[in-house]
Amino acid sequence: MIKEIKYLIFVMTITLFIFFTVKYYFSDNNKKKSYRSFKDIDEKILVYSKKLPILINDTNNIIKYVKQNDDKKKKKFNFWKLLENNE
């Protein structure tokens, strides 16, 4: 009997939590606040974008290419063979 009551309390708590969360999320007050915050953020982005300095490009002809040789034989290591040879 006590076990069933305990489960009932758990289920009621979870359902109430979900209910109040959804109720707040879809409320008009929350929607108004979110739209206002989006509008404020957009205005702040516009203000900051106007204040940004434009930098000149000084990266012309700075890339130097290095020629790599593939003539070397690369030794392939096998992990298990390395362990076996370690005596």
N, C-alpha and C positions, 0 to 999 in steps of 0.2 A: 504494500500500500504506500509506504513512504517513497519507494523507488518511483512509482507512477506520479506522485505529487512532485517529486524532484524534477522529473522529465517535463511535466506540465509547466512548472515554473521556468525552466530553461526555454521551452518553446515559446511561452508567452513573452519572455524577456527579448528574445531574438525577434519575434514578430513586431513587438512594440518599437524596438530600435529601428527596424527596417521601415515601419510605417511613418515614424516621425522624421526619419531622414528623407524619405521620398516626399513627404508633405512639405518640409522646409525647402527642398531642392526645387520643387515646382511651384513654390509660392510666388506671388507677384512681387513681393518685397525683394526677394533674392534676385529675380530677373531684372528688376530696376537697378539694383546695385551692380550686377554684372555688366549690364549695358553701359552704365555710367563709367565703370572702371575701364571698359574697352575704349570708350570715347576719350577718357583722360590719357590713356596710354598712347593712343594715336596722336593726340595733340602734343604730348611730350616728345614723341619720335620726330614729329615735324620740326619742333623747336630745336632739338639737338642736331638734326640733320642740317639745318641752316647754319649752325655754329661750327660745323666740322671744317677743318682746314683741308685744302686740296694740296696734296704733295706732288712735286714734280717727279717725273720718271727719270731715274739715273741708272738704270740697269741695262743699258744698251751695250752689247758686245762684251759681256762679262763671262760667258760660258766658254770654258776651255775643255776640249774633248781630249780624252786620254785613250791612246790605242792600247788595247789589251791583247796579249798573246795567248792563244789557246793551244800552243805547241806543247806545253808541259803535260806530262802524264800525271793524272791525278790518281792517287792510290785510293781505292775503295776499301773502306773499313767495314767489317762486319762485326757487329756487337758481340755475338756469341763466340766468334773466333778470337776476338781480343781477350775474352774471359778465359778461354781454354789455354791460350798461350801464356797466360800470366801465372807461371809456376814458380 
